[in-house]
Amino acid sequence: MDKKVVELRNEERTHCEIWTRVMGYCRPVSSFNKGKQSEYKDRKYFKEHCDCDCVKLSKVA
């Protein structure tokens, strides 16, 4: 099956604003100062592995 490639001009694109949770509430990244924007770019994302009984029990029930 052939995949179509869609190309858009800049005028056709929609601005996408990115929000993130900071200190318990959400804010747009665009409102951060340069230092906070740099910290945001340096963030490491991870998925924590949980091996506790509470997860195992909730799956059984």
Secondary structure, DSSP 8 states (H G I E B T S, - for coil): ---------GGG------EEEETTEEEEGGGS-HHHHHHHHT----------HHHHHHHH-
